Amino acid sequence: MKSAMLLRKIDAKLDAIIHEDLTVLKKVKKHVIKSGGKRIRPVLHFYLLRMLGDESERWVDTGAIGELIHGASLLHDDVIDEARQRRGRPAMHTLEGNKTTILAGDYLLACGFEHLSTLEQSVELLPVFTGVIRDLTVGELLQMRWENNPALTQKNYEEIIHRKTASLFGAMAESAGILQGLNSAERERIRDFGLRMGRLFQIRDDYLDYFGDSKKEGKALYQDVHRRLVTFPLLQLMKKLSVAEKRELKKRWTGSENGQPIQDFVLERMQKHEIRKQVALDMEEEIHRLMKYLREYPGSDYRNKLVDRLSDLLVPVQG
């Protein structure tokens, strides 16, 4: 099945699930469906189910529920972060206000869980998806706690991205295992695959902000350092800096720059310590680990498609 058809199926299911009790909720539905995106999470869910041997259309229901959770989290995040745009379009709160946007996110979650209650394996799926809601909430609170703080550690960072990004990927993978009746050990392994994929997507996003192609990505580079966000490349750099350089970075990070802008300071040292190469190689190693799991399912065309998608995530080691 081609990607365009997968996206149309998800959009149609979202249209069916999201009710229109009020006029403003019609705008919410339109916003969620038209905002689109690559629908990475339900597509992953589809490929995993097919790889496990499921040829049914059950993936559309669980995939759409995952996408509703994702859409709700984006609405909430944009309010919290005061973001003006989302995927090149005005963020909803800039059009409808913060209160309406927060309630719209809650409404999407309600629609998603109402639909979940109608599914045959809802009892098994419920703790998987409620666990994601818990993780998203805790992850956002942790991110707020450490926002703009250069003292953020690798451990703190990993917990934040585990909860805010990887958890939903893990849920989409585990729900595929539930639908196919995998035992608990097999479910844990496929969930771990999803978690690792989610972590990989976040680290790749962090990488592209420093080392990507602005035209290809459709957004300006270095937004994380301008917003004083501590992400994966910066954490790897901080491990290489001398005590004096760390002190200087902290001084510039807090706004008391003296001459050289923070962006130049960081980029010069990233080049010196070959951070681009290190992060690219770290990602390559993780991709190979994910491929190793997929090789346990020989002969599956969908396994091969997942391998191809993983290969597409490889990034240049050098500029």
Secondary structure, DSSP 8 states (H G I E B T S, - for coil): --HHHHHHHHHHHHHHHS--SSHHHHHHHHHHHHH----HHHHHHHHHHHHTT--SSHHHHHHHHHHHHHHHHHHHHHHHHT-SEETTEE-HHHHH-HHHHHHHHHHHHHHHHHHHTTSTTHHHHHHHHHHHHHHHHHHHHHHHHHTT-TT--HHHHHHHHIIIIIHHHHHHHHHHHHHTT--HHHHHHHHHHHHHHHHHHHHHHHHHHHHS-HHHHTS-S-HHHHTT---HHHHHHHTTS-HHHHHHHHHHHTT---SS-HHHHHHHHHHHTTHHHHHHHHHHHHHHHHHHHHTTSTT-HHHHHHHHHHHHT---S--
